[in-house]
Amino acid sequence: MPAVVGAQTALYYNWSGFPLEIYEAPSVKAKVLEKIPVGQTVKIIPGTNGPAYTIYLSYYGDTTSLKREGTAEINNAGSFYPLKTTWVKVTGKQAAGYTLLGFLSRMPHKRLHKDQEADNYVEIPVAAALKTFFGKPVFYRKQELKKETKEEIHFVEQYRFAGGVTYNALRQYVEKDGPGGEEHRIFLPDASLHEAVLFLLEITNAAAYRPEGKKNANKIKSRYDFFSWWYQPNPIDEKGNTVKDKNRVDFEYYAEGGSSSASFIKKNGGVEIVYSYGGC
């Protein structure tokens, strides 16, 4: 998935989660010429990149809420990450016009079967979803890890798919249905940041839920509006040290009894998605 449009017309898929609007000019105020269904393709006309555009990644598109408990801010509420993208000129089925590159992916869009969709964030059949997109893994290994008790669940699974896609899942719980957590790492070779974000939102079925009353800073409706974490501009590692890495973007959400986080790390010509959650 090359990150830059090449010399030839490039084929991209609509991953926005909604009908993709093709505008007469690179502006949300311009006339809409056509709407491309989810998963269908458009062709980017090379050399036609238009003005820059910002998509805001925050808790359900909200950049205004400030929630405080005493003097400590919860979740960095109101913090958002400015995901930079551009307008590009495309040809659809009926017209040529402009749309946002941030809504497009070079990865073919595939609808997940019902039993592979995430009903909520604690039940994510990631391996099954990845098999839908990338086929049967070429490598799989499960390794049991050290346990403090007989009832404890503690193991790691490793998958490798054709094309260099890898997936590692770490699970640790005190007992079945007990407190604990999971960490999921997916490496997408040649992916851009926005493609990785869209992929995570797709496999976690993010559009299944949106709280009422949230103000959305994004002007065009998309799957980004269901992003469920606050941006963490100054993330801290396990030792309490501030993490400074220009190739890493971190998000987190705290709730009573648990938390969830998502990080996107640019590495080896692609992006690694680190998604975790846990609680009591």
C-alpha positions as CSV (number, residue, x, y, z in Angstrom):
1,M,0.0,0.0,0.0
2,P,2.2,2.9,-1.2
3,A,1.6,6.0,0.8
4,V,2.1,8.4,-2.2
5,V,0.0,8.4,-5.3
6,G,2.2,7.2,-8.2
7,A,2.5,8.3,-11.7
8,Q,-0.4,6.1,-12.8
9,T,-4.0,6.4,-11.8
10,A,-4.4,4.7,-8.4
11,L,-7.4,2.6,-7.3
12,Y,-8.7,3.4,-3.8
13,Y,-11.5,2.0,-1.7
14,N,-14.1,3.9,0.3
15,W,-13.4,3.1,4.0
16,S,-15.2,6.2,5.4
17,G,-18.1,4.1,6.8
18,F,-20.6,6.2,4.8
19,P,-21.3,7.0,1.2
20,L,-18.2,8.9,-0.1
21,E,-19.1,12.4,-1.4
22,I,-17.4,13.6,-4.5
23,Y,-17.4,17.4,-4.6
24,E,-17.2,19.7,-7.6
25,A,-14.3,21.6,-5.9
26,P,-12.0,20.8,-2.9
27,S,-14.4,22.3,-0.3
28,V,-17.2,20.9,1.9
29,K,-19.4,23.7,0.7
30,A,-19.0,22.7,-3.0
31,K,-21.7,20.9,-4.9
32,V,-21.8,17.1,-4.4
33,L,-21.5,15.4,-7.8
34,E,-21.8,11.8,-6.7
35,K,-21.8,9.5,-3.7
36,I,-19.8,6.3,-3.7
37,P,-21.0,3.4,-1.6
38,V,-18.9,2.0,1.2
39,G,-16.3,-0.5,-0.1
40,Q,-16.6,0.7,-3.7
41,T,-13.6,2.2,-5.5
42,V,-12.5,5.5,-7.0
43,K,-9.4,6.3,-9.0
44,I,-7.1,9.1,-7.9
45,I,-5.9,11.2,-10.7
46,P,-2.2,11.6,-10.3
47,G,-0.7,15.1,-9.7
48,T,-4.1,16.6,-8.5
49,N,-3.6,16.9,-4.8
50,G,-5.6,19.8,-3.5
51,P,-5.5,21.8,-0.3
52,A,-4.6,20.3,3.1
53,Y,-7.4,19.2,5.4
54,T,-7.5,18.2,9.1
55,I,-9.6,15.4,10.5
56,Y,-9.8,15.6,14.3
57,L,-9.2,12.4,16.3
58,S,-10.7,12.6,19.8
59,Y,-13.4,11.0,21.9
60,Y,-16.2,10.7,19.3
61,G,-15.0,13.8,17.5
62,D,-15.4,16.0,20.6
63,T,-12.8,18.7,21.1
64,T,-14.6,20.9,23.6
65,S,-15.5,18.8,26.7
66,L,-13.5,19.4,29.9
67,K,-14.2,16.9,32.6
68,R,-12.4,17.5,35.9
69,E,-12.2,15.6,39.1
70,G,-10.7,17.9,41.7
71,T,-7.7,19.4,40.0
72,A,-6.8,16.4,37.9
73,E,-8.1,16.3,34.3
74,I,-9.7,13.0,33.3
75,N,-8.7,11.4,30.0
76,N,-7.1,14.7,28.7
77,A,-10.7,15.5,27.8
78,G,-10.8,18.0,25.0
79,S,-7.4,16.9,23.7
80,F,-7.4,15.9,20.0
81,Y,-4.9,14.8,17.4
82,P,-5.0,16.7,14.1
83,L,-4.8,13.9,11.4
84,K,-3.5,15.7,8.4
85,T,-4.8,14.7,4.9
86,T,-5.5,16.4,1.6
87,W,-8.1,16.8,-1.0
88,V,-7.5,14.7,-4.1
89,K,-9.2,14.6,-7.4
90,V,-10.8,11.3,-8.3
91,T,-13.0,9.7,-10.9
92,G,-16.0,7.8,-9.6
93,K,-18.6,5.9,-11.5
94,Q,-20.4,8.9,-13.0
95,A,-18.3,12.0,-12.3
96,A,-14.8,13.4,-11.6
97,G,-14.4,15.6,-8.6
98,Y,-12.7,16.0,-5.2
99,T,-12.8,14.0,-2.0
100,L,-10.5,13.4,1.0
101,L,-7.6,11.1,0.8
102,G,-8.2,10.4,4.6
103,F,-11.4,8.5,3.7
104,L,-9.7,6.2,1.3
105,S,-7.5,3.1,1.6
106,R,-5.6,0.9,-0.9
107,M,-6.7,-2.2,1.0
108,P,-9.8,-3.8,-0.4
109,H,-12.8,-3.3,1.9
110,K,-14.5,-6.5,3.1
111,R,-17.6,-6.7,5.1
112,L,-17.1,-8.8,8.3
113,H,-19.5,-11.6,8.9
114,K,-21.8,-11.1,11.9
115,D,-19.9,-13.4,14.2
116,Q,-16.7,-11.5,13.4
117,E,-18.1,-8.1,14.4
118,A,-17.2,-6.6,17.8
119,D,-20.4,-6.0,19.8
120,N,-18.4,-4.1,22.3
121,Y,-14.7,-3.4,23.0
122,V,-14.2,-6.3,25.4
123,E,-15.2,-8.9,22.8
124,I,-12.9,-8.4,19.7
125,P,-12.4,-11.5,17.6
126,V,-9.4,-9.8,15.9
127,A,-7.9,-13.0,14.5
128,A,-11.1,-13.9,12.7
129,A,-11.4,-10.4,11.3
130,L,-7.8,-10.5,10.0
131,K,-8.4,-13.9,8.3
132,T,-11.3,-12.2,6.4
133,F,-9.0,-9.5,5.1
134,F,-5.7,-11.5,4.6
135,G,-6.7,-15.2,4.4
136,K,-5.4,-18.1,6.4
137,P,-2.3,-17.3,8.4
138,V,1.0,-18.8,7.1
139,F,2.2,-19.1,10.7
140,Y,0.6,-19.5,14.1
141,R,1.9,-20.2,17.6
142,K,0.3,-20.2,21.0
143,Q,2.6,-20.0,24.1
144,E,1.5,-20.3,27.7
145,L,3.1,-17.8,30.0
146,K,3.9,-17.9,33.7
147,K,0.9,-18.2,36.0
148,E,0.6,-17.3,39.7
149,T,-2.4,-19.6,40.2
150,K,-4.0,-22.6,38.5
151,E,-7.0,-20.5,37.5
152,E,-5.0,-17.7,35.9
153,I,-5.2,-17.2,32.2
154,H,-2.0,-16.0,30.7
155,F,-0.8,-16.7,27.1
156,V,0.4,-15.1,23.9
157,E,-0.7,-15.9,20.3
158,Q,1.3,-15.1,17.3
159,Y,0.1,-14.9,13.7
160,R,1.8,-14.1,10.4
161,F,-0.1,-13.5,7.2
162,A,0.9,-13.3,3.5
163,G,2.3,-9.9,2.6
164,G,4.0,-9.3,5.9
165,V,1.0,-8.6,8.1
166,T,1.6,-9.8,11.7
167,Y,-0.6,-10.1,14.7
168,N,0.3,-10.8,18.3
169,A,-2.2,-11.1,21.1
170,L,-1.4,-11.1,24.8
171,R,-4.1,-12.1,27.3
172,Q,-3.9,-12.2,31.1
173,Y,-6.8,-12.7,33.5
174,V,-7.0,-13.8,37.1
175,E,-9.5,-16.4,36.1
176,K,-12.2,-17.0,33.5
177,D,-14.5,-14.0,33.3
178,G,-12.3,-12.3,36.0
179,P,-10.3,-9.1,36.1
180,G,-7.4,-8.7,33.7
181,G,-6.7,-7.4,30.2
182,E,-5.5,-7.9,26.7
183,E,-3.1,-6.3,24.3
184,H,-3.4,-6.7,20.5
185,R,-0.6,-5.7,18.1
186,I,-1.2,-5.6,14.4
187,F,1.5,-4.6,11.9
188,L,0.2,-3.4,8.5
189,P,3.1,-3.1,6.0
190,D,3.2,0.0,3.7
191,A,0.1,1.4,5.5
192,S,-0.3,5.1,6.2
193,L,-1.5,6.4,9.5
194,H,-5.0,7.2,8.4
195,E,-5.3,3.7,6.8
196,A,-4.3,2.1,10.1
197,V,-6.8,4.2,12.0
198,L,-9.6,3.3,9.6
199,F,-8.6,-0.4,9.8
200,L,-8.8,-0.5,13.6
201,L,-12.2,1.3,13.6
202,E,-13.4,-1.2,11.1
203,I,-12.4,-4.4,12.8
204,T,-13.7,-3.2,16.2
205,N,-17.0,-2.3,14.7
206,A,-16.7,1.3,16.1
207,A,-19.9,2.5,14.4
208,A,-22.0,0.3,16.6
209,Y,-22.2,2.9,19.4
210,R,-22.0,6.7,19.8
211,P,-22.9,8.5,23.0
212,E,-25.6,11.2,22.8
213,G,-24.8,14.9,23.2
214,K,-21.2,14.8,21.8
215,K,-20.2,17.8,19.7
216,N,-18.4,16.7,16.6
217,A,-15.6,18.9,15.3
218,N,-15.4,17.1,11.9
219,K,-17.5,18.6,9.2
220,I,-17.9,15.5,7.0
221,K,-19.6,12.5,8.6
222,S,-17.3,9.4,8.7
223,R,-16.1,6.5,10.7
224,Y,-13.7,8.8,12.5
225,D,-16.7,10.2,14.4
226,F,-16.8,6.9,16.3
227,F,-13.2,7.1,17.5
228,S,-13.5,6.4,21.2
229,W,-10.2,7.7,22.8
230,W,-8.7,11.0,23.9
231,Y,-5.4,12.0,22.5
232,Q,-2.4,11.6,24.9
233,P,0.1,14.3,23.9
234,N,2.5,13.3,26.7
235,P,2.2,9.5,27.2
236,I,3.9,7.8,30.1
237,D,5.5,4.4,30.0
238,E,5.3,1.7,32.7
239,K,8.2,3.3,34.6
240,G,6.5,6.7,34.7
241,N,8.8,8.3,32.1
242,T,7.4,10.5,29.4
243,V,7.5,8.8,26.0
244,K,9.0,11.0,23.3
245,D,8.7,9.4,19.9
246,K,7.7,11.4,16.8
247,N,6.7,8.2,15.0
248,R,4.1,7.3,17.7
249,V,0.6,8.6,18.4
250,D,-1.1,7.5,21.6
251,F,-4.8,7.6,22.7
252,E,-6.5,6.4,25.9
253,Y,-9.9,6.4,27.6
254,Y,-10.4,5.8,31.3
255,A,-13.7,4.7,32.8
256,E,-14.8,3.4,36.2
257,G,-13.5,-0.1,36.5
258,G,-11.3,-0.1,33.4
259,S,-9.5,1.6,30.5
260,S,-8.8,1.2,26.9
261,S,-6.0,2.5,24.7
262,A,-4.9,2.7,21.1
263,S,-1.4,3.6,19.7
264,F,-0.2,3.9,16.2
265,I,3.5,3.5,15.6
266,K,5.2,4.2,12.3
267,K,7.9,1.6,11.7
268,N,9.6,-0.5,9.0
269,G,7.7,1.3,6.2
270,G,4.3,0.6,7.8
271,V,2.2,1.1,10.9
272,E,1.8,-1.0,14.0
273,I,-1.5,-0.8,15.8
274,V,-1.4,-1.4,19.5
275,Y,-4.8,-1.8,21.0
276,S,-5.4,-2.8,24.7
277,Y,-8.0,-2.9,27.3
278,G,-8.5,-4.1,30.8
279,G,-10.3,-3.7,34.1
280,C,-11.8,-5.4,37.1
